[in-house]
Amino acid sequence: MMFDTPKSNPTSSHPNQPRPREPVLIVAHGDGWLAVYAGRHVDVSIVQPPYVPGIAGELLSEEWLDMTLPQRYADLREPYLRRAAEQLRVVRPSDILRRRLSLSVLAALGQIRLQATEG
């Protein structure tokens, strides 16, 4: 598999200096909407393979990707090129409140421990 992305920074005065990493932000909204933010030179494709339950279904989804992705994106589907993976879950306001409560309890326990060691 060939990639035409140079491993060095051609604009640098040092030819072996690695290219700077470019940030990409993907925001997954609660209603299923995905928004991708990146510089103008980043080309993005969002795909959603069909969901088919079971191991055989996963294989069918992989085959679907293999048959439908343009080659420039298919070349990216190598394990060593994956930069992040996450399973989306619903985050409710009650989850945020529970997290804040847990953090405040931990902070209070830390204060109690600090006071006990000082006193």
N, C-alpha and C positions, 0 to 999 in steps of 0.2 A: 504494500500500500504506500503510495507516494503522497507527500504533503508538500505544497509549495510555500508554506509559511517559513520564512527564514528563522533560524534559531538565534541569530545574532541581530543586533540593532544596526541596520545599514546607515542610519543617520549619525551614528556615534563616530567619534574620532578613534575609538578603540574597537576594532572589528570583532573581537571575541566577547565584548560586553553584551550580556543578555538583554533582550528587549524588555522594557518595563511592563509589568503586569497591568492589564486594563480592567478596571472594575466593571462588573455587570450586576445590576440589581433586578431581581425578579420578585414582584409583590403578588402574592396569591390572596385575593380578596375572599371574604367569607361566602360570597354568592357564586364562587367558581371562576370569576373573572381574573385573568392573569395579565399583568402589565410588566413589560421588560424595559429597563432603562439602561442605556449604554451610550458610548460615544458614537459619532456618525459612521465611523469606519467598521463597526461591528454589525455583522449580518445575522439576523435572528430568525429562527423558524420554530414555531410552537406546533407540536403535533399531539394528538390524543389517540393512541391505538384503541381499538375496540376492546371492551372488557368481556372476557370469556372466562368463567370460573374454572379453577383446577389447573393442574400442571399442563395438561394438553392444551388448555385455553391460553396459558401463558406462551406456549410455543407457537400457537396460531397468531397471537398478537405480535410476537417477534417476526414471524414470517410476513405479516402484514406490513410491518415497518420496513423490512428488507425489500418488499415489492413496491412500496409507494414513496419512499424517501428519495429525493434527488441525490445523486451521487455525492455532491459536495457536503451534504449532511450525513449521508450514510457512512462516509469515511470517518466521521467523528464518533461513531458508535463503537469505540474500542474502550475496554475497561480502564486503560492507563490514561485516557483522555477525559474521563469523567472528573469534573471539578467539585461537584456537590450532588448530594441526593437527600431528599427529605420526603417523609410521608406527611401529607397534609392532614390536619385534624381541625375540627371546629374549636375556636377559642371564644368562649362566652364571657360576658362581663363578670359573671360569678367566678369564673376561673381566675380572672385578674384579681378580684377581691380576695380570693382564697390565697393566692400567691403573696399579695401584700400583707395579709394577716400573718402568714407563715414567716415572712421576713421580719415583721415587727416583733413577733414572739422570739425569734432567734436573736435579734438585736437586744431585746430586754434580758434574755438569758445571758448574753455576753456581758452586759452591764452588771448583772448580779454577780457573775463570776469575777469580774474585775474588782468590784467592791469587796467581795469576800477575800480576795488575795491581798488587797491593800489594807483592809481593816483588821 
